[in-house]
Amino acid sequence: MNDWPDGWTGNRGERGDRYGRGSAGAQPDGARVMPHVQPRGVPQQSQGYDRGYEPGYDSGYNTGQVYGSPPGGGGHDGYGGPPPGAPRGPGQAPDWRRRIKVGALALVVVILGVSIGTYFWADGKLKREVDLSKVIERPAEGDGTNYLIVGSDSREGMSDEDKKKLHTGSAEGKRTDSMMILHDGSNGPTLISLPRDSNVTIPSFRGSESGKMFPNTGRQTKLNAAYAEDGPELLVRTVEFNTGLRIDHYVEIGFAGFANIVDAIGGVELDIPKAFKDKKSGADFQAGKQTLDGEQALAFVRTRYAFANSDLDRTKNQQKFLAALASQTATPGTILNPFAFYPTMSAGLDTVIVDKDMSLWALGQMFFAMKGVTGGDGTSMNMPISGSVGGNLVWDKAKVKELVNQLNNDEKVTVTGN
């Protein structure tokens, strides 16, 4: 009786016609005929297919050794990996530190890419339309940075329905509705409102469009007339001439942009100390804390006929609101939330007009300086007034000079306004 498996003969190295060497069978010679070296430390097999073999010969069966495995074993079916479901060896445990490092690096790359993309997207939306190089006879530069912030009554992009809703009227062109100087320095930000009815001298200037020179005739008029006569460049020239303070950057926003920014952040919370109402601006406010939407915010900052001090009281409300707007916008909830950040940025940048040298970084610094006005380190005030002439407000020249010296030297402002 033959004890060998089918296809094997009793003689070592001889097989039948199934898998034998030189057989005519359809199957090729298997890996069994290949030479093999018994790995050290593996006991010899004495049963199974090794019957009758010489002592020390290893058949390769039942030893765990598979052909094609790398040194050290651990292979399966000749592919070099552990069998499915087999436990990992000590050297094959997941390298969690490496995975965490790779994940952190990927996250940094994504955040960096999004940040760079957002910066260039926002920078490209800035309307750099004001050329301060056209301003002549400019004062010397001082310490810190001075921004001239202008709120215009431009109705550009507004439908008839928007104009009616926001009580803006339908006047053509645009005029300045509010003007402020924001000084950002090492002693904290200082916000100074320039009443639109301020009595100023129109200096010599070069026409922003014609390039023609206009001499100083000593003509005195309201400050907002400078903007109406020859736009932002003449307004900057007039402010610099009458104050002696150099303006580094110009920022302007119209009615629609202002209202859109407020709506984009979900409104601005404000504490109104006393109720007031004004038909011309559409204002109708009760006293106490309340959240103003874009329409209400625009009415709040434009109202002047409801106050005893008219424009001076209005400028105080404008300062109060802009500081609250900046404070409530520059928060992690807005900056880190793309659903709030991008609409807010888009609403503002679509209507903001700046000077040609204004960078997005400088605009951001202005915004955070505005926020700092209410942060304890800032100061807000009106330009010091000494009286009036012909209905126009006359600046206190001595106080204005002292104020400008403090700003130019980046000193703590001690001058008080009205």
DRENBA-753134 format. One record per residue (C-alpha): residue number from 0; residue in one letter; x, y, z. Coordinates in steps of 0.5 Angstrom, whole numbers, m for minus. Each point is the difference from the previous one (the first is absolute). Layout:
! DRENBA-753134
<site pos="NUM" code="A" east="X" north="Y" up="Z"/>
...
//
This chain:
! DRENBA-753134
<site pos="0" code="M" east="0" north="0" up="0"/>
<site pos="1" code="N" east="3" north="7" up="m2"/>
<site pos="2" code="D" east="0" north="5" up="6"/>
<site pos="3" code="W" east="2" north="6" up="m4"/>
<site pos="4" code="P" east="m5" north="5" up="m3"/>
<site pos="5" code="D" east="m3" north="m1" up="m7"/>
<site pos="6" code="G" east="5" north="2" up="m5"/>
<site pos="7" code="W" east="6" north="m2" up="5"/>
<site pos="8" code="T" east="4" north="m6" up="m1"/>
<site pos="9" code="G" east="4" north="m4" up="5"/>
<site pos="10" code="N" east="7" north="3" up="m2"/>
<site pos="11" code="R" east="3" north="6" up="2"/>
<site pos="12" code="G" east="m1" north="6" up="m5"/>
<site pos="13" code="E" east="m4" north="m5" up="m5"/>
<site pos="14" code="R" east="m8" north="2" up="m1"/>
<site pos="15" code="G" east="m5" north="m2" up="m4"/>
<site pos="16" code="D" east="m3" north="3" up="m6"/>
<site pos="17" code="R" east="m4" north="5" up="4"/>
<site pos="18" code="Y" east="6" north="5" up="2"/>
<site pos="19" code="G" east="6" north="m4" up="m1"/>
<site pos="20" code="R" east="6" north="3" up="m3"/>
<site pos="21" code="G" east="0" north="m1" up="m8"/>
<site pos="22" code="S" east="m7" north="m2" up="0"/>
<site pos="23" code="A" east="m5" north="1" up="m5"/>
<site pos="24" code="G" east="m6" north="3" up="5"/>
<site pos="25" code="A" east="m3" north="6" up="m2"/>
<site pos="26" code="Q" east="3" north="3" up="7"/>
<site pos="27" code="P" east="7" north="3" up="0"/>
<site pos="28" code="D" east="5" north="m2" up="5"/>
<site pos="29" code="G" east="m2" north="3" up="7"/>
<site pos="30" code="A" east="4" north="3" up="5"/>
<site pos="31" code="R" east="1" north="m6" up="3"/>
<site pos="32" code="V" east="6" north="m2" up="m4"/>
<site pos="33" code="M" east="4" north="6" up="1"/>
<site pos="34" code="P" east="6" north="0" up="5"/>
<site pos="35" code="H" east="m2" north="2" up="7"/>
<site pos="36" code="V" east="5" north="1" up="6"/>
<site pos="37" code="Q" east="m3" north="m1" up="7"/>
<site pos="38" code="P" east="0" north="6" up="4"/>
<site pos="39" code="R" east="3" north="m1" up="7"/>
<site pos="40" code="G" east="m4" north="m1" up="6"/>
<site pos="41" code="V" east="m5" north="m4" up="m4"/>
<site pos="42" code="P" east="m1" north="m7" up="3"/>
<site pos="43" code="Q" east="0" north="m6" up="m6"/>
<site pos="44" code="Q" east="m7" north="m3" up="m2"/>
<site pos="45" code="S" east="m1" north="m7" up="1"/>
<site pos="46" code="Q" east="m7" north="m1" up="m2"/>
<site pos="47" code="G" east="m4" north="2" up="m6"/>
<site pos="48" code="Y" east="4" north="1" up="m7"/>
<site pos="49" code="D" east="7" north="m1" up="3"/>
<site pos="50" code="R" east="m1" north="m8" up="1"/>
<site pos="51" code="G" east="6" north="m3" up="m3"/>
<site pos="52" code="Y" east="4" north="6" up="m1"/>
<site pos="53" code="E" east="7" north="0" up="2"/>
<site pos="54" code="P" east="2" north="3" up="7"/>
<site pos="55" code="G" east="1" north="7" up="0"/>
<site pos="56" code="Y" east="m4" north="1" up="m7"/>
<site pos="57" code="D" east="m6" north="6" up="1"/>
<site pos="58" code="S" east="m6" north="m1" up="m4"/>
<site pos="59" code="G" east="m2" north="7" up="1"/>
<site pos="60" code="Y" east="m7" north="m2" up="2"/>
<site pos="61" code="N" east="m3" north="1" up="7"/>
<site pos="62" code="T" east="6" north="4" up="2"/>
<site pos="63" code="G" east="m3" north="7" up="m1"/>
<site pos="64" code="Q" east="5" north="2" up="m5"/>
<site pos="65" code="V" east="m3" north="2" up="m7"/>
<site pos="66" code="Y" east="4" north="1" up="m6"/>
<site pos="67" code="G" east="1" north="7" up="m2"/>
<site pos="68" code="S" east="0" north="3" up="7"/>
<site pos="69" code="P" east="5" north="5" up="2"/>
<site pos="70" code="P" east="5" north="m2" up="5"/>
<site pos="71" code="G" east="m3" north="0" up="7"/>
<site pos="72" code="G" east="m7" north="m3" up="m2"/>
<site pos="73" code="G" east="m6" north="3" up="1"/>
<site pos="74" code="G" east="m2" north="m1" up="m7"/>
<site pos="75" code="H" east="m7" north="m3" up="m3"/>
<site pos="76" code="D" east="m1" north="m3" up="m7"/>
<site pos="77" code="G" east="7" north="2" up="m2"/>
<site pos="78" code="Y" east="m2" north="8" up="0"/>
<site pos="79" code="G" east="4" north="2" up="6"/>
<site pos="80" code="G" east="m6" north="2" up="5"/>
<site pos="81" code="P" east="m3" north="m3" up="6"/>
<site pos="82" code="P" east="m7" north="m5" up="m1"/>
<site pos="83" code="P" east="m6" north="4" up="0"/>
<site pos="84" code="G" east="m3" north="1" up="7"/>
<site pos="85" code="A" east="7" north="m2" up="3"/>
<site pos="86" code="P" east="2" north="5" up="6"/>
<site pos="87" code="R" east="6" north="5" up="m2"/>
<site pos="88" code="G" east="7" north="m2" up="3"/>
<site pos="89" code="P" east="3" north="5" up="4"/>
<site pos="90" code="G" east="4" north="3" up="m5"/>
<site pos="91" code="Q" east="m6" north="1" up="m4"/>
<site pos="92" code="A" east="m4" north="4" up="5"/>
<site pos="93" code="P" east="m3" north="7" up="m3"/>
<site pos="94" code="D" east="4" north="5" up="0"/>
<site pos="95" code="W" east="m5" north="5" up="3"/>
<site pos="96" code="R" east="6" north="6" up="1"/>
<site pos="97" code="R" east="1" north="0" up="m7"/>
<site pos="98" code="R" east="m7" north="0" up="m2"/>
<site pos="99" code="I" east="m1" north="6" up="5"/>
<site pos="100" code="K" east="5" north="4" up="m3"/>
<site pos="101" code="V" east="m2" north="m2" up="m7"/>
<site pos="102" code="G" east="m7" north="2" up="2"/>
<site pos="103" code="A" east="2" north="7" up="3"/>
<site pos="104" code="L" east="5" north="1" up="m6"/>
<site pos="105" code="A" east="m6" north="m1" up="m5"/>
<site pos="106" code="L" east="m5" north="5" up="5"/>
<site pos="107" code="V" east="6" north="5" up="0"/>
<site pos="108" code="V" east="0" north="0" up="m8"/>
<site pos="109" code="V" east="m7" north="0" up="m1"/>
<site pos="110" code="I" east="m1" north="6" up="5"/>
<site pos="111" code="L" east="6" north="4" up="m3"/>
<site pos="112" code="G" east="m3" north="m1" up="m7"/>
<site pos="113" code="V" east="m7" north="2" up="2"/>
<site pos="114" code="S" east="3" north="6" up="3"/>
<site pos="115" code="I" east="4" north="2" up="m6"/>
<site pos="116" code="G" east="m5" north="m1" up="m4"/>
<site pos="117" code="T" east="m5" north="5" up="4"/>
<site pos="118" code="Y" east="5" north="5" up="1"/>
<site pos="119" code="F" east="1" north="1" up="m8"/>
<site pos="120" code="W" east="m8" north="m1" up="m1"/>
<site pos="121" code="A" east="m1" north="6" up="5"/>
<site pos="122" code="D" east="6" north="4" up="m3"/>
<site pos="123" code="G" east="m3" north="0" up="m7"/>
<site pos="124" code="K" east="m7" north="2" up="2"/>
<site pos="125" code="L" east="3" north="7" up="3"/>
<site pos="126" code="K" east="m2" north="6" up="m4"/>
<site pos="127" code="R" east="7" north="4" up="0"/>
<site pos="128" code="E" east="m3" north="6" up="m3"/>
<site pos="129" code="V" east="3" north="6" up="4"/>
<site pos="130" code="D" east="7" north="2" up="m2"/>
<site pos="131" code="L" east="3" north="4" up="5"/>
<site pos="132" code="S" east="6" north="2" up="m4"/>
<site pos="133" code="K" east="m4" north="5" up="m3"/>
<site pos="134" code="V" east="0" north="4" up="7"/>
<site pos="135" code="I" east="5" north="6" up="0"/>
<site pos="136" code="E" east="4" north="3" up="6"/>
<site pos="137" code="R" east="m1" north="m6" up="5"/>
<site pos="138" code="P" east="2" north="1" up="7"/>
<site pos="139" code="A" east="6" north="m4" up="2"/>
<site pos="140" code="E" east="m2" north="m7" up="3"/>
<site pos="141" code="G" east="m1" north="m2" up="7"/>
<site pos="142" code="D" east="1" north="m6" up="4"/>
<site pos="143" code="G" east="m6" north="m5" up="0"/>
<site pos="144" code="T" east="m5" north="0" up="m6"/>
<site pos="145" code="N" east="m6" north="4" up="m1"/>
<site pos="146" code="Y" east="m6" north="m2" up="m4"/>
<site pos="147" code="L" east="m5" north="5" up="m3"/>
<site pos="148" code="I" east="m7" north="m4" up="1"/>
<site pos="149" code="V" east="m6" north="3" up="m5"/>
<site pos="150" code="G" east="m7" north="m2" up="0"/>
<site pos="151" code="S" east="m3" north="2" up="m6"/>
<site pos="152" code="D" east="m7" north="1" up="m2"/>
<site pos="153" code="S" east="1" north="m4" up="m7"/>
<site pos="154" code="R" east="m6" north="m4" up="m2"/>
<site pos="155" code="E" east="4" north="m4" up="m5"/>
<site pos="156" code="G" east="m3" north="m7" up="m1"/>
<site pos="157" code="M" east="m6" north="2" up="3"/>
<site pos="158" code="S" east="m7" north="m1" up="m3"/>
<site pos="159" code="D" east="m6" north="4" up="1"/>
<site pos="160" code="E" east="m3" north="m4" up="5"/>
<site pos="161" code="D" east="7" north="0" up="4"/>
<site pos="162" code="K" east="0" north="7" up="0"/>
<site pos="163" code="K" east="m7" north="1" up="3"/>
<site pos="164" code="K" east="1" north="m6" up="5"/>
<site pos="165" code="L" east="7" north="4" up="3"/>
<site pos="166" code="H" east="m3" north="7" up="m1"/>
<site pos="167" code="T" east="6" north="2" up="m4"/>
<site pos="168" code="G" east="m4" north="4" up="m5"/>
<site pos="169" code="S" east="2" north="0" up="m7"/>
<site pos="170" code="A" east="5" north="6" up="m1"/>
<site pos="171" code="E" east="5" north="m1" up="m5"/>
<site pos="172" code="G" east="8" north="m1" up="1"/>
<site pos="173" code="K" east="3" north="0" up="7"/>
<site pos="174" code="R" east="1" north="4" up="6"/>
<site pos="175" code="T" east="4" north="m2" up="6"/>
<site pos="176" code="D" east="m5" north="m1" up="6"/>
<site pos="177" code="S" east="5" north="m2" up="5"/>
<site pos="178" code="M" east="8" north="1" up="1"/>
<site pos="179" code="M" east="5" north="m2" up="5"/>
<site pos="180" code="I" east="7" north="m1" up="1"/>
<site pos="181" code="L" east="3" north="m6" up="3"/>
<site pos="182" code="H" east="7" north="0" up="3"/>
<site pos="183" code="D" east="3" north="m7" up="2"/>
<site pos="184" code="G" east="6" north="1" up="4"/>
<site pos="185" code="S" east="4" north="m3" up="6"/>
<site pos="186" code="N" east="m4" north="4" up="5"/>
<site pos="187" code="G" east="m7" north="m3" up="m3"/>
<site pos="188" code="P" east="m5" north="2" up="m5"/>
<site pos="189" code="T" east="m3" north="7" up="0"/>
<site pos="190" code="L" east="m6" north="1" up="m4"/>
<site pos="191" code="I" east="m2" north="7" up="m2"/>
<site pos="192" code="S" east="m6" north="2" up="m3"/>
<site pos="193" code="L" east="0" north="6" up="m5"/>
<site pos="194" code="P" east="m7" north="3" up="0"/>
<site pos="195" code="R" east="m2" north="1" up="m7"/>
<site pos="196" code="D" east="m2" north="7" up="1"/>
<site pos="197" code="S" east="7" north="2" up="2"/>
<site pos="198" code="N" east="2" north="7" up="m2"/>
<site pos="199" code="V" east="6" north="m1" up="m4"/>
<site pos="200" code="T" east="5" north="3" up="m5"/>
<site pos="201" code="I" east="0" north="m3" up="m7"/>
<site pos="202" code="P" east="8" north="0" up="m2"/>
<site pos="203" code="S" east="3" north="0" up="m7"/>
<site pos="204" code="F" east="m1" north="m6" up="m3"/>
<site pos="205" code="R" east="1" north="m4" up="m6"/>
<site pos="206" code="G" east="m6" north="m3" up="m4"/>
<site pos="207" code="S" east="m1" north="m7" up="1"/>
<site pos="208" code="E" east="m2" north="m1" up="m7"/>
<site pos="209" code="S" east="2" north="6" up="m4"/>
<site pos="210" code="G" east="7" north="1" up="3"/>
<site pos="211" code="K" east="m1" north="7" up="0"/>
<site pos="212" code="M" east="3" north="4" up="6"/>
<site pos="213" code="F" east="m5" north="4" up="4"/>
<site pos="214" code="P" east="3" north="6" up="5"/>
<site pos="215" code="N" east="m2" north="1" up="7"/>
<site pos="216" code="T" east="m5" north="6" up="0"/>
<site pos="217" code="G" east="m1" north="0" up="8"/>
<site pos="218" code="R" east="m7" north="m3" up="m2"/>
<site pos="219" code="Q" east="m4" north="m3" up="6"/>
<site pos="220" code="T" east="m5" north="m5" up="0"/>
<site pos="221" code="K" east="m3" north="m6" up="3"/>
<site pos="222" code="L" east="5" north="m6" up="1"/>
<site pos="223" code="N" east="m5" north="m5" up="m4"/>
<site pos="224" code="A" east="0" north="5" up="m6"/>
<site pos="225" code="A" east="8" north="m2" up="m2"/>
<site pos="226" code="Y" east="m3" north="m7" up="m1"/>
<site pos="227" code="A" east="m5" north="3" up="m4"/>
<site pos="228" code="E" east="4" north="4" up="m4"/>
<site pos="229" code="D" east="6" north="m4" up="m2"/>
<site pos="230" code="G" east="m1" north="m7" up="3"/>
<site pos="231" code="P" east="4" north="m4" up="5"/>
<site pos="232" code="E" east="7" north="3" up="m2"/>
<site pos="233" code="L" east="m2" north="7" up="1"/>
<site pos="234" code="L" east="m4" north="m2" up="7"/>
<site pos="235" code="V" east="7" north="m3" up="2"/>
<site pos="236" code="R" east="4" north="6" up="m2"/>
<site pos="237" code="T" east="m5" north="5" up="4"/>
<site pos="238" code="V" east="0" north="m4" up="6"/>
<site pos="239" code="E" east="8" north="0" up="0"/>
<site pos="240" code="F" east="0" north="7" up="m1"/>
<site pos="241" code="N" east="m4" north="2" up="5"/>
<site pos="242" code="T" east="2" north="m5" up="6"/>
<site pos="243" code="G" east="8" north="m1" up="m2"/>
<site pos="244" code="L" east="m1" north="m7" up="0"/>
<site pos="245" code="R" east="2" north="m5" up="m5"/>
<site pos="246" code="I" east="m5" north="m5" up="m3"/>
<site pos="247" code="D" east="3" north="m7" up="m1"/>
<site pos="248" code="H" east="m6" north="m3" up="m3"/>
<site pos="249" code="Y" east="m7" north="1" up="m2"/>
<site pos="250" code="V" east="m6" north="m4" up="1"/>
<site pos="251" code="E" east="m7" north="1" up="m3"/>
<site pos="252" code="I" east="m7" north="m4" up="1"/>
<site pos="253" code="G" east="m7" north="2" up="m3"/>
<site pos="254" code="F" east="m7" north="m1" up="3"/>
<site pos="255" code="A" east="m1" north="m7" up="m3"/>
<site pos="256" code="G" east="7" north="m3" up="2"/>
<site pos="257" code="F" east="m1" north="2" up="7"/>
<site pos="258" code="A" east="m7" north="m3" up="1"/>
<site pos="259" code="N" east="2" north="m6" up="m4"/>
<site pos="260" code="I" east="6" north="m1" up="5"/>
<site pos="261" code="V" east="m5" north="0" up="6"/>
<site pos="262" code="D" east="m5" north="m5" up="m3"/>
<site pos="263" code="A" east="6" north="m4" up="m2"/>
<site pos="264" code="I" east="2" north="m1" up="8"/>
<site pos="265" code="G" east="m7" north="m1" up="2"/>
<site pos="266" code="G" east="m1" north="7" up="3"/>
<site pos="267" code="V" east="4" north="4" up="5"/>
<site pos="268" code="E" east="m2" north="1" up="7"/>
<site pos="269" code="L" east="0" north="7" up="3"/>
<site pos="270" code="D" east="m2" north="3" up="7"/>
<site pos="271" code="I" east="m4" north="6" up="m2"/>
<site pos="272" code="P" east="m1" north="5" up="6"/>
<site pos="273" code="K" east="m6" north="4" up="m2"/>
<site pos="274" code="A" east="m5" north="m1" up="m5"/>
<site pos="275" code="F" east="0" north="4" up="m6"/>
<site pos="276" code="K" east="m4" north="1" up="m7"/>
<site pos="277" code="D" east="1" north="3" up="m7"/>
<site pos="278" code="K" east="m4" north="0" up="m6"/>
<site pos="279" code="K" east="6" north="2" up="m5"/>
<site pos="280" code="S" east="4" north="m6" up="2"/>
<site pos="281" code="G" east="m5" north="m5" up="2"/>
<site pos="282" code="A" east="2" north="m1" up="7"/>
<site pos="283" code="D" east="m5" north="m2" up="6"/>
<site pos="284" code="F" east="4" north="m3" up="6"/>
<site pos="285" code="Q" east="m2" north="m1" up="7"/>
<site pos="286" code="A" east="5" north="0" up="5"/>
<site pos="287" code="G" east="4" north="m6" up="2"/>
<site pos="288" code="K" east="4" north="m6" up="m3"/>
<site pos="289" code="Q" east="m2" north="m2" up="m6"/>
<site pos="290" code="T" east="2" north="m3" up="m7"/>
<site pos="291" code="L" east="0" north="4" up="m6"/>
<site pos="292" code="D" east="0" north="m3" up="m7"/>
<site pos="293" code="G" east="3" north="4" up="m6"/>
<site pos="294" code="E" east="m6" north="5" up="m1"/>
<site pos="295" code="Q" east="0" north="2" up="7"/>
<site pos="296" code="A" east="7" north="1" up="1"/>
<site pos="297" code="L" east="0" north="4" up="m6"/>
<site pos="298" code="A" east="m5" north="4" up="3"/>
<site pos="299" code="F" east="3" north="1" up="7"/>
<site pos="300" code="V" east="7" north="2" up="m3"/>
<site pos="301" code="R" east="m4" north="5" up="m5"/>
<site pos="302" code="T" east="m4" north="4" up="5"/>
<site pos="303" code="R" east="1" north="7" up="2"/>
<site pos="304" code="Y" east="m6" north="4" up="0"/>
<site pos="305" code="A" east="m3" north="m4" up="6"/>
<site pos="306" code="F" east="6" north="3" up="5"/>
<site pos="307" code="A" east="1" north="6" up="3"/>
<site pos="308" code="N" east="8" north="1" up="m2"/>
<site pos="309" code="S" east="m2" north="m3" up="m7"/>
<site pos="310" code="D" east="6" north="m2" up="m4"/>
<site pos="311" code="L" east="4" north="m1" up="6"/>
<site pos="312" code="D" east="m4" north="m5" up="4"/>
<site pos="313" code="R" east="m1" north="m3" up="m7"/>
<site pos="314" code="T" east="8" north="m1" up="0"/>
<site pos="315" code="K" east="0" north="m3" up="7"/>
<site pos="316" code="N" east="m5" north="m5" up="m2"/>
<site pos="317" code="Q" east="4" north="m2" up="m7"/>
<site pos="318" code="Q" east="6" north="m1" up="5"/>
<site pos="319" code="K" east="m4" north="m4" up="5"/>
<site pos="320" code="F" east="m3" north="m5" up="m6"/>
<site pos="321" code="L" east="6" north="m1" up="m4"/>
<site pos="322" code="A" east="4" north="m2" up="6"/>
<site pos="323" code="A" east="m6" north="m5" up="2"/>
<site pos="324" code="L" east="0" north="m2" up="m7"/>
<site pos="325" code="A" east="8" north="m2" up="0"/>
<site pos="326" code="S" east="m1" north="m3" up="7"/>
<site pos="327" code="Q" east="m5" north="m5" up="m2"/>
<site pos="328" code="T" east="3" north="m1" up="m7"/>
<site pos="329" code="A" east="7" north="m2" up="2"/>
<site pos="330" code="T" east="m2" north="m6" up="4"/>
<site pos="331" code="P" east="2" north="m7" up="m1"/>
<site pos="332" code="G" east="m7" north="m2" up="m1"/>
<site pos="333" code="T" east="0" north="4" up="m7"/>
<site pos="334" code="I" east="7" north="0" up="m2"/>
<site pos="335" code="L" east="1" north="m8" up="1"/>
<site pos="336" code="N" east="m7" north="m1" up="m3"/>
<site pos="337" code="P" east="0" north="0" up="m7"/>
<site pos="338" code="F" east="m8" north="0" up="m1"/>
<site pos="339" code="A" east="1" north="7" up="4"/>
<site pos="340" code="F" east="7" north="2" up="m2"/>
<site pos="341" code="Y" east="m1" north="0" up="m8"/>
<site pos="342" code="P" east="m7" north="4" up="0"/>
<site pos="343" code="T" east="3" north="5" up="5"/>
<site pos="344" code="M" east="6" north="1" up="m4"/>
<site pos="345" code="S" east="m3" north="0" up="m7"/>
<site pos="346" code="A" east="m6" north="5" up="3"/>
<site pos="347" code="G" east="6" north="5" up="2"/>
<site pos="348" code="L" east="5" north="m1" up="m6"/>
<site pos="349" code="D" east="m5" north="1" up="m5"/>
<site pos="350" code="T" east="m2" north="7" up="2"/>
<site pos="351" code="V" east="7" north="2" up="3"/>
<site pos="352" code="I" east="4" north="5" up="m3"/>
<site pos="353" code="V" east="7" north="1" up="2"/>
<site pos="354" code="D" east="7" north="4" up="m2"/>
<site pos="355" code="K" east="4" north="m4" up="m5"/>
<site pos="356" code="D" east="6" north="m1" up="5"/>
<site pos="357" code="M" east="m5" north="m3" up="5"/>
<site pos="358" code="S" east="1" north="m8" up="1"/>
<site pos="359" code="L" east="m5" north="m5" up="3"/>
<site pos="360" code="W" east="5" north="0" up="6"/>
<site pos="361" code="A" east="0" north="7" up="1"/>
<site pos="362" code="L" east="m8" north="0" up="m1"/>
<site pos="363" code="G" east="0" north="m6" up="6"/>
<site pos="364" code="Q" east="4" north="4" up="4"/>
<site pos="365" code="M" east="m5" north="6" up="0"/>
<site pos="366" code="F" east="m5" north="m4" up="1"/>
<site pos="367" code="F" east="3" north="m3" up="7"/>
<site pos="368" code="A" east="2" north="7" up="2"/>
<site pos="369" code="M" east="m7" north="2" up="m1"/>
<site pos="370" code="K" east="m2" north="m6" up="5"/>
<site pos="371" code="G" east="5" north="2" up="5"/>
<site pos="372" code="V" east="m3" north="7" up="0"/>
<site pos="373" code="T" east="m5" north="m3" up="5"/>
<site pos="374" code="G" east="5" north="m5" up="3"/>
<site pos="375" code="G" east="2" north="4" up="6"/>
<site pos="376" code="D" east="7" north="3" up="m4"/>
<site pos="377" code="G" east="m4" north="4" up="m5"/>
<site pos="378" code="T" east="m2" north="7" up="0"/>
<site pos="379" code="S" east="m6" north="3" up="m4"/>
<site pos="380" code="M" east="m2" north="7" up="m1"/>
<site pos="381" code="N" east="m2" north="6" up="m4"/>
<site pos="382" code="M" east="4" north="5" up="m3"/>
<site pos="383" code="P" east="1" north="6" up="5"/>
<site pos="384" code="I" east="m5" north="5" up="m1"/>
<site pos="385" code="S" east="1" north="8" up="2"/>
<site pos="386" code="G" east="m7" north="2" up="m3"/>
<site pos="387" code="S" east="m4" north="1" up="m7"/>
<site pos="388" code="V" east="0" north="5" up="m5"/>
<site pos="389" code="G" east="m6" north="1" up="m5"/>
<site pos="390" code="G" east="m2" north="m7" up="2"/>
<site pos="391" code="N" east="6" north="m4" up="m1"/>
<site pos="392" code="L" east="4" north="m2" up="6"/>
<site pos="393" code="V" east="7" north="3" up="1"/>
<site pos="394" code="W" east="6" north="m4" up="3"/>
<site pos="395" code="D" east="4" north="2" up="6"/>
<site pos="396" code="K" east="7" north="1" up="m3"/>
<site pos="397" code="A" east="4" north="m1" up="6"/>
<site pos="398" code="K" east="m3" north="m6" up="2"/>
<site pos="399" code="V" east="0" north="m3" up="m7"/>
<site pos="400" code="K" east="8" north="2" up="0"/>
<site pos="401" code="E" east="1" north="m4" up="6"/>
<site pos="402" code="L" east="m4" north="m6" up="m2"/>
<site pos="403" code="V" east="4" north="0" up="m6"/>
<site pos="404" code="N" east="6" north="0" up="3"/>
<site pos="405" code="Q" east="m2" north="m5" up="5"/>
<site pos="406" code="L" east="m2" north="m5" up="m6"/>
<site pos="407" code="N" east="6" north="2" up="m4"/>
<site pos="408" code="N" east="5" north="m2" up="6"/>
<site pos="409" code="D" east="m5" north="m6" up="1"/>
<site pos="410" code="E" east="m1" north="2" up="7"/>
<site pos="411" code="K" east="m6" north="m1" up="5"/>
<site pos="412" code="V" east="m5" north="5" up="m2"/>
<site pos="413" code="T" east="m2" north="4" up="5"/>
<site pos="414" code="V" east="m4" north="5" up="m4"/>
<site pos="415" code="T" east="m8" north="0" up="1"/>
<site pos="416" code="G" east="m5" north="2" up="m5"/>
<site pos="417" code="N" east="m7" north="2" up="0"/>
//
